[in-house]
Amino acid sequence: MSKKTVGMVSSYGGLNPSPLDWLWKQTPDAFGVWHNIQMLAPNPQPDFLLLYNFHEFPSLKSPESRFSNLLDKLIKQPDNREIDIKLRLRGVPQERIIFLVREPPFEEKQQQRIEQYQQAKAYCGYVSGPDEFAPIPDYMPAIWYLANSFRDLQEMQPPEKQRFCSWITSGIARTANHRQRLAFLKLLREGNLEFDLYGRGLPDWAGGYGQVTSKWHAMAPYYYNLAIENYHQSDWYVTEKLWDALLAWCLPIYYGGAAADQLLPPGSFIRLPSQDEKGLAYIKEVIATPDAWHEAKSAIAEARQIILHKLNLLNFLSNLVDKIG
């Protein structure tokens, strides 16, 4: 049976234009093949099309653009925005267009999110996101940001652990959740917690090592990794912060919503109770020895296989393609 091709379009700057090999590292087979599908993001005539965190529908433009759209209709000019979206959808039938949101449902952006879903329904047959506003609320399928091949991740034993704890984060402060995370980072520094910090745009006072090209280098040598989500008030939202740490054989000290408990085996991560003095004391106690990591090693091994084979975005797309037909 021939493979169904899946194209992709995204509003993420790094994925526009779409790279040919997007997601290819998330399969053991060559050329982006996973069971019944082949991921070919820029394919001009795919069988299915994934809109991956896409938010450039015509009616979601700025108020000025909406006024311009109304003016075009009044003077009977063609709507270039409608022409553009049809071109970007590459002639794929609506029932074969899959819309997935990956951003957290911040309170500040709830109305925008609701409008986005409504507009997506006009173009897409499957519309899903990690919040209760979505037509199909669901967990986000797993992607990861490690450069290792699928087979390496699948077959590897735990790498040598040389240090106790790392945290990869950023200095983003756009929302209340981002600012809470930065405040916790400052508390950890002032509390003299021993950990290595990596990431982009961090404030000078944070004293981090800076950005890394592969998260593997900032995770694999550590027993523990602080995995703190941008958003923890949702039962659906869980991201690569957890997947990356586990695939690097870290025991995540996780701060996030209930989704992780539904998707991963017990004991494969431990929960940070709060982003305050109590949380600081908890981290200090855990990372003082490698004992918790050793106790969790078999659960981490199980979780890694679940991420690679079951939660994998390619596996999600394969199952959905089978269902849609």
C-alpha positions in Angstrom: 0.0 0.0 0.0 1.4 3.4 -0.9 2.1 5.9 1.8 -0.1 8.9 2.3 2.0 12.1 2.2 1.5 14.7 4.9 2.4 18.3 4.2 2.8 21.0 6.9 2.4 24.8 7.2 3.1 26.7 10.3 3.3 30.3 11.7 6.5 29.5 13.6 9.3 31.6 12.0 11.7 28.7 12.1 9.3 26.5 10.1 8.5 28.9 7.4 9.4 28.0 4.7 8.8 24.4 5.8 12.0 22.3 5.9 11.9 19.1 3.9 13.1 16.9 6.8 10.8 18.3 9.5 10.1 15.5 11.9 12.3 13.0 10.0 14.4 12.4 13.2 11.2 11.2 14.9 11.1 8.0 12.9 13.5 5.0 12.5 12.7 4.9 8.8 14.3 7.0 6.1 12.6 10.0 4.5 10.0 10.7 7.2 8.1 7.4 6.8 6.0 6.2 9.8 3.8 3.2 9.1 1.2 4.4 6.5 2.4 8.0 6.1 5.4 10.0 4.8 6.0 13.4 6.3 7.0 15.8 3.5 6.3 19.2 4.9 6.8 21.4 1.8 5.1 18.9 -0.6 3.1 21.0 -3.1 0.3 18.4 -3.5 0.1 16.3 -0.3 -2.7 13.9 0.6 -3.1 15.5 4.0 -2.0 18.9 5.4 -1.1 19.7 8.9 -1.6 23.3 10.1 0.9 23.3 13.0 0.3 26.3 15.3 -1.0 28.3 12.3 -2.8 31.6 13.0 -2.9 33.5 9.7 -6.5 33.0 8.7 -8.0 36.0 6.9 -10.4 37.1 9.7 -7.7 36.9 12.3 -5.7 39.8 10.8 -5.4 43.2 12.4 -8.4 45.6 12.7 -6.8 47.5 9.8 -6.7 44.4 7.6 -10.4 43.6 8.5 -11.4 47.2 7.5 -9.4 46.7 4.2 -11.2 43.4 3.6 -14.6 45.1 4.0 -13.5 47.9 1.7 -12.4 45.4 -0.9 -15.9 43.8 -0.8 -17.6 47.1 -1.2 -15.7 48.0 -4.3 -15.7 44.4 -5.5 -11.9 43.9 -5.4 -10.6 40.3 -5.0 -9.7 39.4 -1.4 -6.0 38.7 -1.6 -6.0 37.2 1.9 -8.6 34.6 0.9 -6.5 33.8 -2.3 -3.4 33.5 -0.1 -4.9 31.0 2.3 -6.3 28.8 -0.5 -2.8 28.7 -2.0 -1.2 27.8 1.3 -3.8 24.9 1.7 -2.4 23.4 -1.5 -5.7 22.1 -2.8 -6.1 19.6 0.0 -9.8 18.8 0.8 -11.1 20.3 4.0 -11.7 16.9 5.6 -8.0 16.1 5.2 -6.7 19.3 6.8 -5.5 18.9 10.4 -5.2 21.9 12.7 -3.2 21.5 15.9 -2.5 24.3 18.4 0.6 24.0 20.5 0.6 27.3 22.5 -0.7 27.3 26.1 -4.2 28.8 26.7 -3.0 31.9 28.5 -5.9 33.8 30.1 -4.7 37.0 28.3 -5.3 35.3 25.0 -8.4 33.3 25.5 -10.7 35.3 23.3 -8.1 35.2 20.5 -7.9 31.5 20.9 -11.7 31.0 20.7 -11.8 33.1 17.5 -8.9 31.1 16.1 -10.7 27.8 16.5 -13.9 29.2 14.9 -11.9 30.4 11.9 -10.0 27.1 11.6 -13.3 25.1 11.5 -14.1 26.9 8.2 -11.0 25.5 6.5 -10.1 22.3 8.5 -11.8 19.0 9.1 -9.9 18.3 12.4 -9.4 21.1 14.9 -7.7 20.4 18.2 -5.8 22.1 21.0 -4.8 21.6 24.6 -7.8 23.5 26.2 -11.5 23.3 26.7 -12.2 25.9 24.0 -11.0 23.5 21.2 -13.6 21.7 19.1 -11.6 18.6 20.0 -9.7 19.1 23.3 -6.7 16.8 23.5 -3.1 16.5 24.6 -0.5 17.8 22.3 1.3 14.9 20.4 5.0 14.7 21.3 7.8 16.4 19.5 11.3 16.6 20.9 14.3 18.9 20.5 17.2 16.5 20.8 19.4 16.1 17.8 19.8 12.3 18.3 18.4 9.8 15.8 15.3 7.8 16.7 17.2 4.6 16.8 19.8 6.0 19.1 17.1 7.2 21.5 15.3 3.9 21.3 18.2 1.7 22.0 20.5 3.7 24.2 21.3 2.9 27.8 21.5 5.7 30.3 24.5 8.0 29.5 27.1 8.7 32.2 25.7 11.2 34.7 28.3 13.7 35.8 26.3 16.5 37.5 23.1 16.7 39.5 20.7 19.2 38.1 20.1 21.5 35.1 17.4 23.8 33.9 16.9 25.0 30.3 14.6 28.1 30.2 14.5 31.6 28.7 14.1 35.2 29.8 10.7 35.6 28.1 8.4 37.7 30.3 5.3 38.2 28.1 2.7 36.7 30.5 2.0 36.3 34.2 3.1 32.7 34.0 6.4 33.7 32.4 7.1 36.3 35.0 6.3 33.7 37.8 8.9 31.4 36.4 11.5 34.2 36.3 10.7 35.1 39.9 11.2 31.4 40.8 14.5 31.4 39.0 15.6 34.4 41.0 14.6 32.7 44.2 16.7 29.6 43.3 19.7 31.9 42.7 19.2 33.8 45.9 18.7 30.5 47.8 22.1 29.2 46.5 20.6 26.1 44.8 23.4 24.2 43.0 22.2 23.7 39.4 23.4 24.6 35.9 21.3 27.0 33.9 21.1 27.2 30.1 18.9 29.2 27.7 18.4 32.2 25.6 17.6 35.8 26.6 18.2 35.2 30.3 18.8 38.3 32.5 22.3 39.1 33.6 21.6 38.3 37.2 20.7 34.7 36.3 24.3 33.8 35.5 23.4 31.1 33.0 25.8 29.4 30.5 23.8 30.6 27.5 22.0 28.9 24.6 22.8 25.4 23.4 22.3 24.1 19.9 21.2 20.6 21.2 19.4 20.2 24.5 21.1 16.8 24.8 24.3 18.6 25.9 22.5 20.4 28.7 20.5 17.3 29.9 22.2 14.0 29.3 25.1 14.5 31.8 22.6 15.3 34.6 20.6 13.1 37.0 17.8 15.7 37.3 16.2 18.4 35.1 13.9 21.2 36.1 11.0 20.9 33.7 8.7 23.9 34.4 5.9 24.6 31.9 4.9 28.0 30.7 1.4 27.1 31.8 0.2 24.7 34.5 -3.5 25.5 34.8 -4.7 23.1 32.1 -5.5 19.4 32.2 -4.4 19.0 28.6 -1.2 21.0 28.2 2.2 19.2 28.4 5.2 19.9 26.2 8.7 18.9 25.1 10.0 20.2 28.4 9.0 16.8 29.8 9.7 14.7 26.7 13.2 16.1 26.2 14.3 15.5 29.8 13.1 11.9 29.8 14.6 11.0 26.5 17.9 12.3 27.8 17.5 9.9 30.8 16.9 12.7 33.3 14.4 12.4 36.1 12.3 15.5 35.6 11.3 17.7 38.5 8.1 18.8 36.9 5.8 21.7 37.3 2.8 21.5 35.1 -0.8 20.4 34.8 -2.5 17.0 35.1 -1.8 15.8 31.6 1.5 14.2 32.4 -0.1 11.9 35.0 -2.5 10.6 32.3 0.2 10.0 29.7 3.2 8.6 31.6 3.8 5.8 34.0 3.9 6.6 37.8 7.4 7.4 39.1 8.8 8.5 35.7 8.8 12.1 37.0 8.4 13.9 40.3 6.3 16.9 40.9 7.6 20.3 42.1 5.0 21.3 44.7 5.2 25.0 44.1 7.3 27.9 42.8 8.3 29.3 46.2 10.4 28.6 49.3 8.7 25.2 49.7 9.7 24.3 46.1 13.2 25.5 46.6 13.6 23.3 49.8 12.1 20.3 47.9 14.6 20.6 45.0 17.5 20.9 47.4 16.4 17.7 49.2 15.9 15.7 45.9 19.1 16.7 44.2 21.4 16.2 47.2 21.8 12.5 46.1 21.2 10.5 43.0 18.9 8.1 44.9 15.7 9.3 43.4 17.1 8.9 39.9 18.2 5.3 40.6 14.7 4.5 42.0 13.0 5.9 39.0 15.3 4.4 36.3 13.0 1.6 35.2 10.0 4.0 35.1 12.1 6.5 33.0 12.9 3.6 30.6 9.2 2.8 30.2 8.3 6.4 29.7 10.9 6.9 27.0 9.4 4.1 24.9 5.9 5.5 25.3 7.1 8.9 24.1 8.9 7.5 21.1 6.2 5.1 19.9 2.8 6.2 21.3 2.9 9.9 22.0 5.0 10.8 18.9 3.4 13.3 16.6 4.1 11.0 13.7 2.2 8.2 15.3 -0.7 10.5 16.1 -0.8 11.6 12.4 -0.6 8.0 11.2 -3.6 7.0 13.4 -5.6 10.0 12.3 -4.9 9.4 8.6 -6.2 5.8 9.0 -9.3 7.1 10.7 -10.0 9.8 8.1 -9.3 7.5 5.2 
